[in-house]
Amino acid sequence: MQTIQLDIADDSVDTFLTIVSNLKNNMVQNIKLKGDTHYEESKAYFHQALRDIENGNDTLLNQEAYDEQMNIFINSL
């Protein structure tokens, strides 16, 4: 196995990771982001959240409901 180190511009990291994740299975063994120790945990959380929305187990708020909940939250601070 070979190790490659790359410097990726901050605003291109998501695009780069999308490209790498779409490579053949098992081609990339491990991804580590310097300075982001929670990348894998965050990735798993957001992938699960997306699956929950797509499967109908969770729903998104419309703009009006979001604004109302945010106003309640802000007023509670």
C-alpha positions in Angstrom: 0.0 0.0 0.0 1.3 3.5 -0.9 0.6 6.7 1.1 0.0 10.0 -0.7 -0.1 13.4 1.0 -2.0 16.2 -0.8 -2.7 19.8 0.1 -6.2 20.7 -0.9 -7.7 24.2 -0.9 -10.2 24.6 1.9 -13.0 25.5 -0.4 -12.4 22.3 -2.5 -12.1 19.7 0.2 -15.8 18.6 -0.1 -15.5 18.2 -3.9 -12.2 16.3 -3.6 -13.7 13.9 -1.0 -16.7 13.3 -3.2 -14.4 12.4 -6.1 -12.3 10.1 -3.9 -15.3 8.4 -2.4 -16.6 7.6 -5.9 -13.4 5.6 -6.8 -13.6 1.8 -7.1 -14.3 0.0 -3.9 -11.3 -0.7 -1.7 -9.1 1.5 -3.8 -8.7 4.1 -1.0 -8.1 2.4 2.4 -8.2 5.4 4.7 -8.9 9.1 4.6 -7.5 11.4 7.3 -8.0 15.1 7.4 -5.4 17.0 9.4 -7.0 19.3 11.9 -10.5 17.6 11.6 -10.5 14.7 14.1 -14.2 14.2 13.8 -14.5 13.8 10.0 -15.5 10.1 10.0 -18.0 10.6 12.8 -19.5 13.7 11.1 -19.6 11.8 7.7 -21.5 8.9 9.3 -23.9 11.2 11.1 -24.8 13.1 7.9 -25.1 10.0 5.8 -27.5 8.5 8.3 -29.5 11.8 8.5 -29.8 11.8 4.7 -30.9 8.1 4.7 -33.5 8.9 7.3 -34.9 11.7 5.2 -34.9 9.7 2.0 -36.6 6.7 3.7 -39.3 8.9 5.3 -38.1 8.3 8.8 -37.4 12.0 9.3 -38.7 15.2 7.6 -37.4 18.6 6.8 -39.0 21.8 8.0 -40.4 24.2 5.5 -39.2 27.8 5.8 -42.1 29.0 7.8 -41.8 26.2 10.4 -38.0 26.7 10.6 -38.4 30.5 11.1 -40.9 29.9 13.9 -38.8 27.4 15.7 -35.7 29.6 15.4 -37.6 32.6 16.8 -38.7 30.5 19.8 -35.1 29.3 20.3 -33.7 32.8 20.1 -36.2 34.2 22.4 -35.4 31.5 25.0 -31.7 32.6 25.2 
